[in-house]
């Protein structure tokens, strides 16, 4: 992996982690609101899971393979 590719992956990782935190805050706000839209909360949770999978994938790519 080149330095440019690694920099791009790290930048993408930071963006995804920020979006994940933002979704977490939005879910908490919606869940605490009276008369909240349960379908919207479910959609946000699903999006959060997709982000978590993508974050894990990128983290795995950035971690060097060590053969013992």
mmCIF file of the N, C-alpha and C atoms, coordinates in Angstrom:
data_MODEL
# 
_entry.id   MODEL 
# 
loop_
_atom_site.group_PDB 
_atom_site.id 
_atom_site.type_symbol 
_atom_site.label_atom_id 
_atom_site.label_alt_id 
_atom_site.label_comp_id 
_atom_site.label_asym_id 
_atom_site.label_entity_id 
_atom_site.label_seq_id 
_atom_site.pdbx_PDB_ins_code 
_atom_site.Cartn_x 
_atom_site.Cartn_y 
_atom_site.Cartn_z 
_atom_site.occupancy 
_atom_site.B_iso_or_equiv 
_atom_site.pdbx_formal_charge 
_atom_site.auth_seq_id 
_atom_site.auth_comp_id 
_atom_site.auth_asym_id 
_atom_site.auth_atom_id 
_atom_site.pdbx_PDB_model_num 
ATOM 1   N N  . UNK A 1 1  ? 0.857   -1.172  0.000  1.00 0.00 ? 1  UNK A N  1 
ATOM 2   C CA . UNK A 1 1  ? 0.000   0.000   0.000  1.00 0.00 ? 1  UNK A CA 1 
ATOM 3   C C  . UNK A 1 1  ? 0.902   1.234   0.000  1.00 0.00 ? 1  UNK A C  1 
ATOM 4   N N  . UNK A 1 2  ? 0.586   2.177   -0.873 1.00 0.00 ? 2  UNK A N  1 
ATOM 5   C CA . UNK A 1 2  ? 1.386   3.401   -0.949 1.00 0.00 ? 2  UNK A CA 1 
ATOM 6   C C  . UNK A 1 2  ? 0.984   4.364   0.162  1.00 0.00 ? 2  UNK A C  1 
ATOM 7   N N  . UNK A 1 3  ? 1.820   5.363   0.375  1.00 0.00 ? 3  UNK A N  1 
ATOM 8   C CA . UNK A 1 3  ? 1.528   6.365   1.403  1.00 0.00 ? 3  UNK A CA 1 
ATOM 9   C C  . UNK A 1 3  ? 0.246   7.131   1.086  1.00 0.00 ? 3  UNK A C  1 
ATOM 10  N N  . UNK A 1 4  ? 0.027   7.417   -0.197 1.00 0.00 ? 4  UNK A N  1 
ATOM 11  C CA . UNK A 1 4  ? -1.194  8.127   -0.597 1.00 0.00 ? 4  UNK A CA 1 
ATOM 12  C C  . UNK A 1 4  ? -2.441  7.300   -0.305 1.00 0.00 ? 4  UNK A C  1 
ATOM 13  N N  . UNK A 1 5  ? -2.364  6.016   -0.606 1.00 0.00 ? 5  UNK A N  1 
ATOM 14  C CA . UNK A 1 5  ? -3.512  5.141   -0.338 1.00 0.00 ? 5  UNK A CA 1 
ATOM 15  C C  . UNK A 1 5  ? -3.786  5.061   1.165  1.00 0.00 ? 5  UNK A C  1 
ATOM 16  N N  . UNK A 1 6  ? -2.715  4.957   1.939  1.00 0.00 ? 6  UNK A N  1 
ATOM 17  C CA . UNK A 1 6  ? -2.895  4.880   3.394  1.00 0.00 ? 6  UNK A CA 1 
ATOM 18  C C  . UNK A 1 6  ? -3.475  6.179   3.940  1.00 0.00 ? 6  UNK A C  1 
ATOM 19  N N  . UNK A 1 7  ? -2.999  7.313   3.441  1.00 0.00 ? 7  UNK A N  1 
ATOM 20  C CA . UNK A 1 7  ? -3.537  8.609   3.879  1.00 0.00 ? 7  UNK A CA 1 
ATOM 21  C C  . UNK A 1 7  ? -5.021  8.727   3.551  1.00 0.00 ? 7  UNK A C  1 
ATOM 22  N N  . UNK A 1 8  ? -5.380  8.286   2.346  1.00 0.00 ? 8  UNK A N  1 
ATOM 23  C CA . UNK A 1 8  ? -6.780  8.342   1.928  1.00 0.00 ? 8  UNK A CA 1 
ATOM 24  C C  . UNK A 1 8  ? -7.649  7.433   2.802  1.00 0.00 ? 8  UNK A C  1 
ATOM 25  N N  . UNK A 1 9  ? -7.153  6.229   3.099  1.00 0.00 ? 9  UNK A N  1 
ATOM 26  C CA . UNK A 1 9  ? -7.911  5.318   3.962  1.00 0.00 ? 9  UNK A CA 1 
ATOM 27  C C  . UNK A 1 9  ? -8.080  5.902   5.361  1.00 0.00 ? 9  UNK A C  1 
ATOM 28  N N  . UNK A 1 10 ? -7.033  6.526   5.888  1.00 0.00 ? 10 UNK A N  1 
ATOM 29  C CA . UNK A 1 10 ? -7.126  7.131   7.221  1.00 0.00 ? 10 UNK A CA 1 
ATOM 30  C C  . UNK A 1 10 ? -8.110  8.300   7.234  1.00 0.00 ? 10 UNK A C  1 
ATOM 31  N N  . UNK A 1 11 ? -8.119  9.090   6.159  1.00 0.00 ? 11 UNK A N  1 
ATOM 32  C CA . UNK A 1 11 ? -9.073  10.200  6.062  1.00 0.00 ? 11 UNK A CA 1 
ATOM 33  C C  . UNK A 1 11 ? -10.500 9.668   5.973  1.00 0.00 ? 11 UNK A C  1 
ATOM 34  N N  . UNK A 1 12 ? -10.690 8.627   5.173  1.00 0.00 ? 12 UNK A N  1 
ATOM 35  C CA . UNK A 1 12 ? -12.020 8.021   5.047  1.00 0.00 ? 12 UNK A CA 1 
ATOM 36  C C  . UNK A 1 12 ? -12.451 7.423   6.382  1.00 0.00 ? 12 UNK A C  1 
ATOM 37  N N  . UNK A 1 13 ? -11.522 6.792   7.085  1.00 0.00 ? 13 UNK A N  1 
ATOM 38  C CA . UNK A 1 13 ? -11.813 6.212   8.391  1.00 0.00 ? 13 UNK A CA 1 
ATOM 39  C C  . UNK A 1 13 ? -12.266 7.291   9.367  1.00 0.00 ? 13 UNK A C  1 
ATOM 40  N N  . UNK A 1 14 ? -11.591 8.419   9.382  1.00 0.00 ? 14 UNK A N  1 
ATOM 41  C CA . UNK A 1 14 ? -11.958 9.516   10.279 1.00 0.00 ? 14 UNK A CA 1 
ATOM 42  C C  . UNK A 1 14 ? -13.358 10.038  9.955  1.00 0.00 ? 14 UNK A C  1 
ATOM 43  N N  . UNK A 1 15 ? -13.668 10.164  8.662  1.00 0.00 ? 15 UNK A N  1 
ATOM 44  C CA . UNK A 1 15 ? -15.006 10.637  8.263  1.00 0.00 ? 15 UNK A CA 1 
ATOM 45  C C  . UNK A 1 15 ? -16.092 9.654   8.704  1.00 0.00 ? 15 UNK A C  1 
ATOM 46  N N  . UNK A 1 16 ? -15.840 8.369   8.498  1.00 0.00 ? 16 UNK A N  1 
ATOM 47  C CA . UNK A 1 16 ? -16.826 7.358   8.876  1.00 0.00 ? 16 UNK A CA 1 
ATOM 48  C C  . UNK A 1 16 ? -17.018 7.301   10.392 1.00 0.00 ? 16 UNK A C  1 
ATOM 49  N N  . UNK A 1 17 ? -15.936 7.442   11.147 1.00 0.00 ? 17 UNK A N  1 
ATOM 50  C CA . UNK A 1 17 ? -16.048 7.427   12.600 1.00 0.00 ? 17 UNK A CA 1 
ATOM 51  C C  . UNK A 1 17 ? -16.842 8.637   13.086 1.00 0.00 ? 17 UNK A C  1 
ATOM 52  N N  . UNK A 1 18 ? -16.634 9.795   12.457 1.00 0.00 ? 18 UNK A N  1 
ATOM 53  C CA . UNK A 1 18 ? -17.393 10.988  12.839 1.00 0.00 ? 18 UNK A CA 1 
ATOM 54  C C  . UNK A 1 18 ? -18.877 10.803  12.521 1.00 0.00 ? 18 UNK A C  1 
ATOM 55  N N  . UNK A 1 19 ? -19.173 10.259  11.346 1.00 0.00 ? 19 UNK A N  1 
ATOM 56  C CA . UNK A 1 19 ? -20.571 10.013  10.979 1.00 0.00 ? 19 UNK A CA 1 
ATOM 57  C C  . UNK A 1 19 ? -21.208 9.013   11.943 1.00 0.00 ? 19 UNK A C  1 
ATOM 58  N N  . UNK A 1 20 ? -20.447 8.005   12.364 1.00 0.00 ? 20 UNK A N  1 
ATOM 59  C CA . UNK A 1 20 ? -20.941 7.010   13.314 1.00 0.00 ? 20 UNK A CA 1 
ATOM 60  C C  . UNK A 1 20 ? -21.299 7.686   14.634 1.00 0.00 ? 20 UNK A C  1 
ATOM 61  N N  . UNK A 1 21 ? -20.430 8.581   15.120 1.00 0.00 ? 21 UNK A N  1 
ATOM 62  C CA . UNK A 1 21 ? -20.714 9.303   16.370 1.00 0.00 ? 21 UNK A CA 1 
ATOM 63  C C  . UNK A 1 21 ? -21.936 10.216  16.210 1.00 0.00 ? 21 UNK A C  1 
ATOM 64  N N  . UNK A 1 22 ? -22.042 10.867  15.051 1.00 0.00 ? 22 UNK A N  1 
ATOM 65  C CA . UNK A 1 22 ? -23.189 11.746  14.801 1.00 0.00 ? 22 UNK A CA 1 
ATOM 66  C C  . UNK A 1 22 ? -24.493 10.952  14.795 1.00 0.00 ? 22 UNK A C  1 
ATOM 67  N N  . UNK A 1 23 ? -24.469 9.774   14.178 1.00 0.00 ? 23 UNK A N  1 
ATOM 68  C CA . UNK A 1 23 ? -25.664 8.935   14.160 1.00 0.00 ? 23 UNK A CA 1 
ATOM 69  C C  . UNK A 1 23 ? -26.035 8.492   15.571 1.00 0.00 ? 23 UNK A C  1 
ATOM 70  N N  . UNK A 1 24 ? -25.039 8.180   16.366 1.00 0.00 ? 24 UNK A N  1 
ATOM 71  C CA . UNK A 1 24 ? -25.276 7.783   17.748 1.00 0.00 ? 24 UNK A CA 1 
ATOM 72  C C  . UNK A 1 24 ? -26.008 8.891   18.506 1.00 0.00 ? 24 UNK A C  1 
ATOM 73  N N  . UNK A 1 25 ? -25.537 10.115  18.323 1.00 0.00 ? 25 UNK A N  1 
ATOM 74  C CA . UNK A 1 25 ? -26.175 11.257  18.983 1.00 0.00 ? 25 UNK A CA 1 
ATOM 75  C C  . UNK A 1 25 ? -27.598 11.471  18.465 1.00 0.00 ? 25 UNK A C  1 
ATOM 76  N N  . UNK A 1 26 ? -27.791 11.314  17.170 1.00 0.00 ? 26 UNK A N  1 
ATOM 77  C CA . UNK A 1 26 ? -29.122 11.496  16.589 1.00 0.00 ? 26 UNK A CA 1 
ATOM 78  C C  . UNK A 1 26 ? -30.095 10.432  17.097 1.00 0.00 ? 26 UNK A C  1 
ATOM 79  N N  . UNK A 1 27 ? -29.616 9.207   17.208 1.00 0.00 ? 27 UNK A N  1 
ATOM 80  C CA . UNK A 1 27 ? -30.468 8.118   17.705 1.00 0.00 ? 27 UNK A CA 1 
ATOM 81  C C  . UNK A 1 27 ? -30.870 8.389   19.150 1.00 0.00 ? 27 UNK A C  1 
ATOM 82  N N  . UNK A 1 28 ? -29.923 8.815   19.961 1.00 0.00 ? 28 UNK A N  1 
ATOM 83  C CA . UNK A 1 28 ? -30.230 9.131   21.361 1.00 0.00 ? 28 UNK A CA 1 
ATOM 84  C C  . UNK A 1 28 ? -31.244 10.269  21.455 1.00 0.00 ? 28 UNK A C  1 
ATOM 85  N N  . UNK A 1 29 ? -31.072 11.293  20.632 1.00 0.00 ? 29 UNK A N  1 
ATOM 86  C CA . UNK A 1 29 ? -31.990 12.430  20.656 1.00 0.00 ? 29 UNK A CA 1 
ATOM 87  C C  . UNK A 1 29 ? -33.399 12.011  20.234 1.00 0.00 ? 29 UNK A C  1 
ATOM 88  N N  . UNK A 1 30 ? -33.485 11.204  19.182 1.00 0.00 ? 30 UNK A N  1 
ATOM 89  C CA . UNK A 1 30 ? -34.798 10.753  18.713 1.00 0.00 ? 30 UNK A CA 1 
ATOM 90  C C  . UNK A 1 30 ? -35.462 9.822   19.720 1.00 0.00 ? 30 UNK A C  1 
ATOM 91  N N  . UNK A 1 31 ? -34.674 8.946   20.325 1.00 0.00 ? 31 UNK A N  1 
ATOM 92  C CA . UNK A 1 31 ? -35.233 7.988   21.275 1.00 0.00 ? 31 UNK A CA 1 
ATOM 93  C C  . UNK A 1 31 ? -35.758 8.697   22.517 1.00 0.00 ? 31 UNK A C  1 
ATOM 94  N N  . UNK A 1 32 ? -35.144 9.799   22.894 1.00 0.00 ? 32 UNK A N  1 
ATOM 95  C CA . UNK A 1 32 ? -35.567 10.527  24.082 1.00 0.00 ? 32 UNK A CA 1 
ATOM 96  C C  . UNK A 1 32 ? -36.731 11.475  23.835 1.00 0.00 ? 32 UNK A C  1 
ATOM 97  N N  . UNK A 1 33 ? -37.029 11.743  22.583 1.00 0.00 ? 33 UNK A N  1 
ATOM 98  C CA . UNK A 1 33 ? -38.104 12.673  22.248 1.00 0.00 ? 33 UNK A CA 1 
ATOM 99  C C  . UNK A 1 33 ? -39.457 11.976  22.342 1.00 0.00 ? 33 UNK A C  1 
ATOM 100 N N  . UNK A 1 34 ? -40.446 12.674  22.903 1.00 0.00 ? 34 UNK A N  1 
ATOM 101 C CA . UNK A 1 34 ? -41.786 12.075  22.959 1.00 0.00 ? 34 UNK A CA 1 
ATOM 102 C C  . UNK A 1 34 ? -42.371 11.951  21.548 1.00 0.00 ? 34 UNK A C  1 
ATOM 103 N N  . UNK A 1 35 ? -43.022 10.831  21.300 1.00 0.00 ? 35 UNK A N  1 
ATOM 104 C CA . UNK A 1 35 ? -43.637 10.603  19.987 1.00 0.00 ? 35 UNK A CA 1 
ATOM 105 C C  . UNK A 1 35 ? -42.609 10.414  18.891 1.00 0.00 ? 35 UNK A C  1 
ATOM 106 N N  . UNK A 1 36 ? -41.479 9.828   19.235 1.00 0.00 ? 36 UNK A N  1 
ATOM 107 C CA . UNK A 1 36 ? -40.414 9.663   18.248 1.00 0.00 ? 36 UNK A CA 1 
ATOM 108 C C  . UNK A 1 36 ? -40.814 8.647   17.181 1.00 0.00 ? 36 UNK A C  1 
ATOM 109 N N  . UNK A 1 37 ? -40.226 8.803   16.018 1.00 0.00 ? 37 UNK A N  1 
ATOM 110 C CA . UNK A 1 37 ? -40.504 7.943   14.870 1.00 0.00 ? 37 UNK A CA 1 
ATOM 111 C C  . UNK A 1 37 ? -39.642 6.687   14.970 1.00 0.00 ? 37 UNK A C  1 
ATOM 112 N N  . UNK A 1 38 ? -40.247 5.574   15.350 1.00 0.00 ? 38 UNK A N  1 
ATOM 113 C CA . UNK A 1 38 ? -39.506 4.328   15.545 1.00 0.00 ? 38 UNK A CA 1 
ATOM 114 C C  . UNK A 1 38 ? -38.893 3.809   14.246 1.00 0.00 ? 38 UNK A C  1 
ATOM 115 N N  . UNK A 1 39 ? -39.560 4.021   13.135 1.00 0.00 ? 39 UNK A N  1 
ATOM 116 C CA . UNK A 1 39 ? -39.033 3.584   11.845 1.00 0.00 ? 39 UNK A CA 1 
ATOM 117 C C  . UNK A 1 39 ? -37.756 4.367   11.505 1.00 0.00 ? 39 UNK A C  1 
ATOM 118 N N  . UNK A 1 40 ? -37.772 5.653   11.775 1.00 0.00 ? 40 UNK A N  1 
ATOM 119 C CA . UNK A 1 40 ? -36.585 6.481   11.526 1.00 0.00 ? 40 UNK A CA 1 
ATOM 120 C C  . UNK A 1 40 ? -35.423 6.027   12.405 1.00 0.00 ? 40 UNK A C  1 
ATOM 121 N N  . UNK A 1 41 ? -35.706 5.709   13.656 1.00 0.00 ? 41 UNK A N  1 
ATOM 122 C CA . UNK A 1 41 ? -34.669 5.229   14.573 1.00 0.00 ? 41 UNK A CA 1 
ATOM 123 C C  . UNK A 1 41 ? -34.086 3.916   14.056 1.00 0.00 ? 41 UNK A C  1 
ATOM 124 N N  . UNK A 1 42 ? -34.935 3.020   13.577 1.00 0.00 ? 42 UNK A N  1 
ATOM 125 C CA . UNK A 1 42 ? -34.472 1.744   13.031 1.00 0.00 ? 42 UNK A CA 1 
ATOM 126 C C  . UNK A 1 42 ? -33.552 1.967   11.827 1.00 0.00 ? 42 UNK A C  1 
ATOM 127 N N  . UNK A 1 43 ? -33.935 2.898   10.958 1.00 0.00 ? 43 UNK A N  1 
ATOM 128 C CA . UNK A 1 43 ? -33.117 3.202   9.774  1.00 0.00 ? 43 UNK A CA 1 
ATOM 129 C C  . UNK A 1 43 ? -31.748 3.742   10.182 1.00 0.00 ? 43 UNK A C  1 
ATOM 130 N N  . UNK A 1 44 ? -31.746 4.624   11.172 1.00 0.00 ? 44 UNK A N  1 
ATOM 131 C CA . UNK A 1 44 ? -30.482 5.187   11.644 1.00 0.00 ? 44 UNK A CA 1 
ATOM 132 C C  . UNK A 1 44 ? -29.592 4.101   12.267 1.00 0.00 ? 44 UNK A C  1 
ATOM 133 N N  . UNK A 1 45 ? -30.207 3.197   13.003 1.00 0.00 ? 45 UNK A N  1 
ATOM 134 C CA . UNK A 1 45 ? -29.435 2.100   13.608 1.00 0.00 ? 45 UNK A CA 1 
ATOM 135 C C  . UNK A 1 45 ? -28.851 1.188   12.531 1.00 0.00 ? 45 UNK A C  1 
ATOM 136 N N  . UNK A 1 46 ? -29.618 0.926   11.479 1.00 0.00 ? 46 UNK A N  1 
ATOM 137 C CA . UNK A 1 46 ? -29.123 0.091   10.390 1.00 0.00 ? 46 UNK A CA 1 
ATOM 138 C C  . UNK A 1 46 ? -27.962 0.780   9.687  1.00 0.00 ? 46 UNK A C  1 
ATOM 139 N N  . UNK A 1 47 ? -28.088 2.082   9.456  1.00 0.00 ? 47 UNK A N  1 
ATOM 140 C CA . UNK A 1 47 ? -27.003 2.848   8.829  1.00 0.00 ? 47 UNK A CA 1 
ATOM 141 C C  . UNK A 1 47 ? -25.755 2.813   9.715  1.00 0.00 ? 47 UNK A C  1 
ATOM 142 N N  . UNK A 1 48 ? -25.969 2.897   11.026 1.00 0.00 ? 48 UNK A N  1 
ATOM 143 C CA . UNK A 1 48 ? -24.856 2.865   11.973 1.00 0.00 ? 48 UNK A CA 1 
ATOM 144 C C  . UNK A 1 48 ? -24.130 1.517   11.902 1.00 0.00 ? 48 UNK A C  1 
ATOM 145 N N  . UNK A 1 49 ? -24.872 0.426   11.771 1.00 0.00 ? 49 UNK A N  1 
ATOM 146 C CA . UNK A 1 49 ? -24.256 -0.897  11.635 1.00 0.00 ? 49 UNK A CA 1 
ATOM 147 C C  . UNK A 1 49 ? -23.453 -1.020  10.343 1.00 0.00 ? 49 UNK A C  1 
ATOM 148 N N  . UNK A 1 50 ? -23.976 -0.480  9.266  1.00 0.00 ? 50 UNK A N  1 
ATOM 149 C CA . UNK A 1 50 ? -23.254 -0.498  7.987  1.00 0.00 ? 50 UNK A CA 1 
ATOM 150 C C  . UNK A 1 50 ? -21.942 0.278   8.130  1.00 0.00 ? 50 UNK A C  1 
ATOM 151 N N  . UNK A 1 51 ? -22.009 1.428   8.787  1.00 0.00 ? 51 UNK A N  1 
ATOM 152 C CA . UNK A 1 51 ? -20.804 2.220   9.012  1.00 0.00 ? 51 UNK A CA 1 
ATOM 153 C C  . UNK A 1 51 ? -19.798 1.447   9.855  1.00 0.00 ? 51 UNK A C  1 
ATOM 154 N N  . UNK A 1 52 ? -20.278 0.773   10.897 1.00 0.00 ? 52 UNK A N  1 
ATOM 155 C CA . UNK A 1 52 ? -19.388 0.011   11.773 1.00 0.00 ? 52 UNK A CA 1 
ATOM 156 C C  . UNK A 1 52 ? -18.659 -1.077  10.974 1.00 0.00 ? 52 UNK A C  1 
ATOM 157 N N  . UNK A 1 53 ? -19.384 -1.749  10.070 1.00 0.00 ? 53 UNK A N  1 
ATOM 158 C CA . UNK A 1 53 ? -18.761 -2.773  9.229  1.00 0.00 ? 53 UNK A CA 1 
ATOM 159 C C  . UNK A 1 53 ? -17.696 -2.160  8.322  1.00 0.00 ? 53 UNK A C  1 
ATOM 160 N N  . UNK A 1 54 ? -17.997 -1.022  7.740  1.00 0.00 ? 54 UNK A N  1 
ATOM 161 C CA . UNK A 1 54 ? -17.038 -0.350  6.844  1.00 0.00 ? 54 UNK A CA 1 
ATOM 162 C C  . UNK A 1 54 ? -15.805 0.119   7.628  1.00 0.00 ? 54 UNK A C  1 
ATOM 163 N N  . UNK A 1 55 ? -16.028 0.649   8.826  1.00 0.00 ? 55 UNK A N  1 
ATOM 164 C CA . UNK A 1 55 ? -14.918 1.094   9.681  1.00 0.00 ? 55 UNK A CA 1 
ATOM 165 C C  . UNK A 1 55 ? -14.013 -0.085  10.014 1.00 0.00 ? 55 UNK A C  1 
ATOM 166 N N  . UNK A 1 56 ? -14.606 -1.209  10.376 1.00 0.00 ? 56 UNK A N  1 
ATOM 167 C CA . UNK A 1 56 ? -13.834 -2.407  10.706 1.00 0.00 ? 56 UNK A CA 1 
ATOM 168 C C  . UNK A 1 56 ? -13.028 -2.879  9.505  1.00 0.00 ? 56 UNK A C  1 
ATOM 169 N N  . UNK A 1 57 ? -13.623 -2.841  8.319  1.00 0.00 ? 57 UNK A N  1 
ATOM 170 C CA . UNK A 1 57 ? -12.937 -3.256  7.104  1.00 0.00 ? 57 UNK A CA 1 
ATOM 171 C C  . UNK A 1 57 ? -11.712 -2.375  6.850  1.00 0.00 ? 57 UNK A C  1 
ATOM 172 N N  . UNK A 1 58 ? -11.876 -1.072  6.982  1.00 0.00 ? 58 UNK A N  1 
ATOM 173 C CA . UNK A 1 58 ? -10.769 -0.146  6.740  1.00 0.00 ? 58 UNK A CA 1 
ATOM 174 C C  . UNK A 1 58 ? -9.682  -0.321  7.800  1.00 0.00 ? 58 UNK A C  1 
ATOM 175 N N  . UNK A 1 59 ? -10.088 -0.489  9.045  1.00 0.00 ? 59 UNK A N  1 
ATOM 176 C CA . UNK A 1 59 ? -9.103  -0.715  10.112 1.00 0.00 ? 59 UNK A CA 1 
ATOM 177 C C  . UNK A 1 59 ? -8.295  -1.984  9.838  1.00 0.00 ? 59 UNK A C  1 
ATOM 178 N N  . UNK A 1 60 ? -8.943  -3.021  9.348  1.00 0.00 ? 60 UNK A N  1 
ATOM 179 C CA . UNK A 1 60 ? -8.250  -4.257  9.008  1.00 0.00 ? 60 UNK A CA 1 
ATOM 180 C C  . UNK A 1 60 ? -7.251  -4.043  7.871  1.00 0.00 ? 60 UNK A C  1 
ATOM 181 N N  . UNK A 1 61 ? -7.610  -3.201  6.919  1.00 0.00 ? 61 UNK A N  1 
ATOM 182 C CA . UNK A 1 61 ? -6.704  -2.913  5.808  1.00 0.00 ? 61 UNK A CA 1 
ATOM 183 C C  . UNK A 1 61 ? -5.487  -2.131  6.275  1.00 0.00 ? 61 UNK A C  1 
ATOM 184 N N  . UNK A 1 62 ? -5.673  -1.274  7.266  1.00 0.00 ? 62 UNK A N  1 
ATOM 185 C CA . UNK A 1 62 ? -4.573  -0.445  7.766  1.00 0.00 ? 62 UNK A CA 1 
ATOM 186 C C  . UNK A 1 62 ? -3.656  -1.206  8.725  1.00 0.00 ? 62 UNK A C  1 
ATOM 187 N N  . UNK A 1 63 ? -4.159  -2.302  9.298  1.00 0.00 ? 63 UNK A N  1 
ATOM 188 C CA . UNK A 1 63 ? -3.350  -3.101  10.214 1.00 0.00 ? 63 UNK A CA 1 
ATOM 189 C C  . UNK A 1 63 ? -2.460  -4.034  9.409  1.00 0.00 ? 63 UNK A C  1 
ATOM 190 N N  . UNK A 1 64 ? -1.155  -3.957  9.616  1.00 0.00 ? 64 UNK A N  1 
ATOM 191 C CA . UNK A 1 64 ? -0.267  -4.818  8.829  1.00 0.00 ? 64 UNK A CA 1 
ATOM 192 C C  . UNK A 1 64 ? -0.426  -6.283  9.223  1.00 0.00 ? 64 UNK A C  1 
ATOM 193 N N  . UNK A 1 65 ? -0.299  -7.147  8.227  1.00 0.00 ? 65 UNK A N  1 
ATOM 194 C CA . UNK A 1 65 ? -0.351  -8.593  8.476  1.00 0.00 ? 65 UNK A CA 1 
ATOM 195 C C  . UNK A 1 65 ? 0.987   -9.029  9.057  1.00 0.00 ? 65 UNK A C  1 
ATOM 196 N N  . UNK A 1 66 ? 0.919   -9.673  10.208 1.00 0.00 ? 66 UNK A N  1 
ATOM 197 C CA . UNK A 1 66 ? 2.127   -10.161 10.860 1.00 0.00 ? 66 UNK A CA 1 
ATOM 198 C C  . UNK A 1 66 ? 2.065   -11.681 10.866 1.00 0.00 ? 66 UNK A C  1 
ATOM 199 N N  . UNK A 1 67 ? 3.017   -12.282 10.200 1.00 0.00 ? 67 UNK A N  1 
ATOM 200 C CA . UNK A 1 67 ? 3.055   -13.735 10.151 1.00 0.00 ? 67 UNK A CA 1 
ATOM 201 C C  . UNK A 1 67 ? 4.009   -14.211 11.253 1.00 0.00 ? 67 UNK A C  1 
ATOM 202 N N  . UNK A 1 68 ? 3.456   -14.967 12.198 1.00 0.00 ? 68 UNK A N  1 
ATOM 203 C CA . UNK A 1 68 ? 4.273   -15.419 13.321 1.00 0.00 ? 68 UNK A CA 1 
ATOM 204 C C  . UNK A 1 68 ? 4.920   -16.742 13.025 1.00 0.00 ? 68 UNK A C  1 
# 
